[in-house]
Amino acid sequence: MANEGTSTGESSVRREAATRMAEAAAAWLDSLDEVQRRTARGAVPADDASDTERRRWFYTPTDHGGLTVHQQRPAQQQAAMRLVSTGLSRPAYVTAATIMGLENVLDQLEGFVTRFDRERGRDPGQYYLRVFGEPGGTRPWGWRFGGHHVSLNNLVADGELVATTPCFLGADPATSPLLGGATSRPLGRVEDLARDLVRSLGTDLMARALLLPRAPSDFVTANRTVLAEGDQVIPLSGVWRDERFADPVEQAKLQALSDRIDEAAGLTEHDHRTVAYSLAPKGVPAAHLDAEQRGLLQALLGTYLDRAPAGLSPLATYADDAVLDTVHFAWAGSTEPGLPHYYRLQAPRLLLEWDNTQRDANHAHSVWRDPTTDFGLDALAHHRAAHHSA
């Protein structure tokens, strides 16, 4: 979501989005007391080491950094969720709110015993919000919201919303029963459209798209701040803010869970190298897909890109056939519903990853990244050059 080379109309929409964010962020901060505010605020965004904390992100139930829902009164919680809503489209906000509520479902599924070195491990109140810098004006500022299976990262520079990635949404359980025989699947279309696409491929294209007959235990790039050639899956125990829990019993439980997940995936070193992230996209390019398959791909892209606030989804970019042609689609694992699987969509300035492998393929992760401009680093560099050069 770089702010260079955008049209006047798009710039106006970005400014309107930034204004809504600034108003909501200021209202939330104003509602806090001094002690709360010290936790809720972070350093001004920059393209140097002072910005390290803002660029840390997680999707596990660990400390994401900021003020939790638990640490706020109801009116403050409402103000916090108002800010969260400004960073998402309406469907994405509904999905994120549903995912947060799944913590109660997961707690029941696990017998209400999971702790993860705190009083309650599966906790809909353990979501963190932090504002970096001063909302409004032309100086860079941003905000981050996250907890188990939600991570939102937004940056405003020169009065415009310039970055909304990384953007992570997950679901555990991915599928749950509802009354009357209905089913809850918050990310159902994110999974089903990709499966429809891979199953539509002929023998030759399938051979190119299928990286492995087995799926990795998690999405490959994990919560890295910067992506690099050859990045491989990080074990679950490595995707936490603190290296170890203070409680050795809880640490042993986490490590055992992490080991079981990796063992169930059964990937060899060769397998890890095969599915590793690479700067050159893997899989089948959209240029080789027929019209119906390209339609499926467009719809699949929308389940990620339409998470952006209304009017700011980059999906329309891919209506250009030449741009869509650059998108590569790769798959690993089974194509049968209910079995572990993984997929990746990659193009210039685009990386989308999905996995549904853990908990007998009922635990889904999805992430939208722009490897070159995540966290708005390009916009920050541009701002510094424009305003602080000698």
C-alpha positions in Angstrom: 0.0 0.0 0.0 2.7 2.5 -0.9 1.7 6.1 -1.3 3.8 6.8 -4.3 2.3 6.9 -7.7 -1.3 6.7 -6.5 -4.2 8.6 -8.2 -5.8 11.7 -6.7 -8.9 9.7 -6.0 -7.1 6.9 -4.2 -5.1 9.4 -2.2 -8.3 10.9 -1.1 -9.7 7.6 0.1 -6.4 6.9 2.0 -6.7 10.3 3.7 -10.3 9.6 4.7 -9.3 6.2 6.1 -6.4 7.8 8.0 -8.7 10.5 9.4 -11.2 7.9 10.7 -8.3 5.9 12.3 -6.8 9.1 13.9 -10.2 10.1 15.4 -10.8 6.6 16.8 -7.2 6.2 18.1 -7.3 9.6 19.8 -10.6 8.9 21.4 -9.3 5.6 22.7 -6.1 7.1 24.1 -8.1 9.9 25.7 -10.3 7.4 27.5 -7.3 5.8 29.2 -5.8 6.8 32.5 -2.1 7.6 32.8 -1.1 4.0 33.8 -3.0 2.5 30.9 -1.6 5.0 28.4 2.0 4.1 29.3 1.2 0.5 28.1 -1.0 1.6 25.2 1.6 3.9 23.5 4.6 3.0 21.5 7.5 4.9 19.8 7.0 7.0 16.6 7.3 4.8 13.5 10.7 5.1 11.7 12.8 3.1 9.3 15.5 2.4 11.8 16.1 0.3 14.9 13.9 2.5 17.1 10.9 0.9 15.3 11.8 -2.7 16.1 9.0 -3.2 18.6 6.3 -2.1 16.1 7.5 -4.6 13.6 7.2 -7.6 16.0 4.1 -9.5 15.4 2.6 -12.8 16.4 -0.4 -15.0 15.8 -0.1 -17.4 18.8 -1.7 -16.7 22.2 1.3 -14.8 23.5 2.0 -11.3 24.6 1.5 -9.2 21.4 2.5 -5.9 23.1 0.0 -3.3 24.2 -3.0 -2.9 26.4 -5.3 -6.0 26.6 -9.0 -6.0 26.5 -8.9 -7.3 30.2 -7.0 -4.1 31.2 -9.8 -1.8 30.0 -13.3 -0.8 31.2 -16.2 -1.6 28.9 -16.4 1.8 27.3 -12.6 1.7 26.6 -13.0 -1.7 25.1 -15.7 -0.3 22.8 -13.4 2.5 21.8 -10.7 0.0 21.1 -12.9 -2.1 18.8 -14.0 1.1 17.0 -10.3 1.7 16.1 -10.0 -2.0 15.0 -13.0 -1.6 12.8 -11.4 1.4 10.9 -8.6 -0.9 9.7 -10.9 -3.6 8.2 -13.8 -3.9 5.7 -17.1 -4.8 7.3 -16.8 -8.5 6.4 -13.2 -8.6 7.7 -14.3 -7.0 11.0 -17.1 -9.5 11.4 -14.6 -12.3 10.7 -12.0 -10.9 13.2 -14.7 -10.5 15.9 -15.9 -14.1 15.3 -12.3 -15.4 15.6 -11.9 -13.7 18.9 -15.0 -15.3 20.2 -13.7 -18.7 19.1 -11.4 -18.6 22.1 -14.3 -19.7 24.3 -15.1 -22.5 21.8 -11.5 -23.7 21.8 -11.3 -23.6 25.6 -14.3 -25.9 25.8 -12.9 -28.2 23.1 -9.7 -28.5 25.2 -11.6 -29.1 28.5 -11.0 -25.7 30.0 -7.5 -26.6 31.2 -5.1 -24.8 28.8 -3.0 -22.1 30.6 0.2 -21.3 28.6 1.9 -19.9 31.7 -1.0 -17.6 32.6 -4.3 -17.8 34.4 -6.2 -18.6 31.3 -4.6 -19.8 28.0 -7.7 -19.6 25.7 -8.9 -16.1 26.4 -11.1 -13.7 24.4 -9.8 -10.9 26.6 -6.2 -11.5 25.7 -6.0 -9.2 22.6 -3.6 -6.3 22.7 -3.8 -2.8 21.2 -1.0 -0.3 20.9 -0.7 3.1 19.1 2.7 4.1 17.9 3.3 7.9 17.6 0.7 10.6 17.7 -2.5 10.1 15.7 -3.2 12.7 13.2 -1.1 15.3 11.4 1.6 14.5 8.9 4.1 12.7 11.1 4.1 8.9 10.8 2.0 7.0 13.3 0.3 3.6 13.4 -1.4 1.0 15.4 -1.2 -2.7 16.0 -3.9 -5.1 17.3 -3.4 -8.8 17.9 -4.0 -11.9 19.9 -4.5 -15.5 19.1 -5.2 -15.7 15.4 -5.6 -12.0 14.8 -2.7 -9.7 13.8 -3.4 -6.3 12.2 -0.7 -3.8 11.4 -1.4 -0.3 10.1 0.7 2.7 9.3 -0.3 6.3 8.4 2.3 8.7 6.9 1.8 12.2 5.6 -1.9 11.9 6.5 -2.5 8.8 4.4 -3.1 5.2 5.3 -0.1 3.6 3.5 0.2 0.1 4.9 -2.1 -2.6 6.2 0.2 -5.6 6.2 1.0 -8.1 7.7 -2.6 -9.0 8.1 -3.3 -12.4 9.7 -6.6 -14.1 10.4 -6.8 -17.7 11.7 -9.5 -20.0 13.1 -9.4 -22.7 15.7 -11.5 -24.6 15.4 -11.8 -23.9 11.7 -15.1 -25.7 11.6 -17.7 -25.8 14.4 -21.3 -27.1 14.6 -24.2 -24.7 15.0 -27.8 -25.4 15.9 -30.1 -26.7 13.2 -27.3 -28.5 11.4 -25.5 -25.3 10.3 -21.7 -24.9 10.5 -19.4 -22.0 11.5 -16.5 -21.6 9.2 -15.1 -18.1 9.5 -12.5 -18.7 6.8 -14.4 -21.3 4.8 -14.2 -19.5 1.5 -10.5 -18.8 1.9 -10.1 -22.6 2.0 -12.7 -23.8 -0.5 -11.9 -21.4 -3.3 -8.3 -22.6 -3.3 -9.3 -26.2 -3.2 -11.7 -25.7 -6.1 -8.9 -24.1 -8.0 -6.3 -26.8 -7.4 -8.8 -29.5 -8.2 -9.6 -27.9 -11.5 -6.1 -28.2 -12.7 -5.2 -30.8 -15.3 -2.5 -33.3 -14.9 0.3 -31.1 -16.2 -0.6 -28.0 -14.3 -1.2 -30.0 -11.1 2.3 -31.4 -11.4 3.6 -27.9 -11.4 1.4 -26.6 -8.7 1.9 -29.4 -6.2 5.1 -28.8 -4.2 4.7 -31.8 -1.9 2.1 -34.5 -1.2 2.4 -33.6 2.5 1.6 -30.2 4.1 4.0 -28.2 6.3 2.9 -27.9 10.0 2.3 -24.2 9.6 2.5 -21.5 7.0 6.1 -21.2 5.9 7.1 -17.6 6.5 5.6 -17.6 10.1 5.9 -14.3 12.0 9.2 -13.1 10.5 9.5 -9.3 10.3 11.5 -9.5 7.1 11.3 -12.4 4.6 14.4 -13.9 3.0 15.2 -16.6 0.4 15.0 -20.1 1.9 12.9 -19.2 5.0 11.4 -22.4 6.4 8.6 -23.3 8.9 9.3 -22.1 12.5 8.2 -24.6 15.1 5.2 -23.5 17.2 7.4 -23.1 20.3 9.4 -20.4 18.4 6.4 -18.1 17.6 6.1 -16.6 21.1 7.3 -13.3 22.6 9.3 -14.9 25.4 11.7 -17.7 24.6 10.6 -19.8 27.6 7.7 -19.8 30.1 8.6 -19.2 33.7 6.7 -22.3 34.7 8.7 -25.3 33.5 5.7 -27.5 33.4 3.9 -25.2 31.0 7.0 -24.9 29.0 7.3 -28.6 28.7 3.7 -28.9 27.6 4.2 -26.3 24.9 7.4 -27.9 23.6 5.7 -31.3 23.6 2.8 -29.9 21.6 5.2 -28.2 19.2 7.1 -31.5 18.7 3.9 -33.5 18.1 2.8 -31.0 15.4 6.1 -31.3 13.6 6.2 -35.0 13.9 2.6 -35.3 12.5 3.6 -33.2 9.4 6.5 -35.6 8.8 8.5 -33.3 6.5 12.1 -34.2 5.8 14.9 -31.7 5.3 14.4 -32.1 1.6 10.7 -31.4 2.0 11.4 -28.2 4.0 13.7 -27.0 1.2 11.1 -27.8 -1.4 8.3 -25.8 0.2 10.6 -23.0 1.5 9.9 -19.4 0.7 11.8 -18.1 -2.4 12.0 -14.8 -4.0 11.1 -16.4 -7.3 7.5 -17.6 -7.1 6.8 -21.4 -7.1 3.8 -23.1 -8.6 1.7 -22.3 -11.6 1.4 -18.8 -13.0 -2.1 -17.5 -13.7 -1.0 -16.9 -17.3 -1.5 -20.7 -17.8 -5.0 -20.8 -16.3 -8.2 -20.8 -18.3 -11.0 -18.2 -17.9 -12.9 -20.2 -15.2 -9.7 -20.9 -13.2 -8.7 -17.2 -13.4 -12.1 -16.3 -12.0 -11.5 -18.7 -9.1 -8.1 -17.1 -8.5 -9.7 -13.6 -8.6 -12.2 -14.6 -6.0 -9.5 -16.2 -3.8 -7.5 -13.1 -4.0 -10.5 -11.2 -2.8 -10.7 -13.2 0.5 -7.4 -11.6 1.4 -7.2 -8.3 -0.3 -10.8 -7.3 0.6 -9.8 -7.3 4.3 -8.6 -3.7 3.7 -10.9 -0.9 4.6 -13.6 -0.1 2.1 -12.3 1.5 -1.0 -8.7 0.5 -0.3 -8.6 -3.2 -1.5 -5.9 -3.7 -4.1 -8.0 -6.4 -5.7 -8.9 -4.2 -8.7 -5.3 -4.2 -9.7 -5.6 -7.8 -10.6 -8.5 -7.1 -13.0 -5.6 -6.2 -15.4 -4.8 -9.5 -17.2 -1.1 -8.7 -17.3 -1.0 -8.2 -13.6 -3.0 -11.3 -12.8 -0.7 -13.3 -15.0 2.1 -12.7 -12.6 0.3 -14.4 -9.7 1.7 -18.0 -9.0 -0.4 -20.6 -7.2 1.3 -23.5 -5.3 -0.2 -26.3 -3.1 1.1 -28.9 -0.7 -0.8 -31.8 0.9 -4.0 -33.4 0.1 -6.7 -31.9 -2.1 -9.4 -33.8 -0.2 -11.6 -31.8 2.2 -10.7 -32.5 5.9 -7.1 -33.5 5.3 -4.0 -31.3 6.0 -3.1 -28.9 3.2 -1.2 -25.7 2.5 -1.2 -23.2 -0.4 0.7 -20.0 -1.4 -0.1 -17.2 -3.8 2.8 -15.1 -4.8 3.5 -12.2 -7.2 5.5 -8.9 -7.1 4.5 -7.2 -3.9 2.2 -10.0 -2.9 2.4 -13.1 -0.7 -0.6 -14.9 0.6 -0.3 -18.1 2.6 -2.8 -20.6 4.1 -2.5 -23.8 6.1 -5.0 -26.0 7.7 -3.0 -28.9 9.2 -3.1 -28.9 13.0 -5.8 -30.4 15.1 -6.6 -33.0 12.4 -6.9 -30.2 9.8 -9.4 -28.2 11.8 -7.0 -25.2 12.7 -6.5 -22.7 9.9 -4.1 -19.8 9.3 -4.1 -17.2 6.6 -1.8 -14.2 6.1 -1.6 -11.4 3.6 1.9 -9.8 3.2 3.7 -7.4 0.9 7.3 -8.5 1.3 8.7 -5.3 0.0 6.6 -2.9 2.0 5.2 -4.6 5.1 4.9 -2.2 8.0 5.1 0.7 5.6 8.9 0.7 5.5 8.9 2.2 2.0 6.6 5.0 3.0 8.7 5.7 6.1 11.9 5.9 4.0 10.1 8.3 1.6 8.9 10.4 4.5 12.3 10.7 6.0 13.8 11.6 2.6 11.2 14.3 2.0 11.1 15.9 5.4 14.4 15.2 7.1 17.1 15.3 4.4 19.8 17.9 4.6 
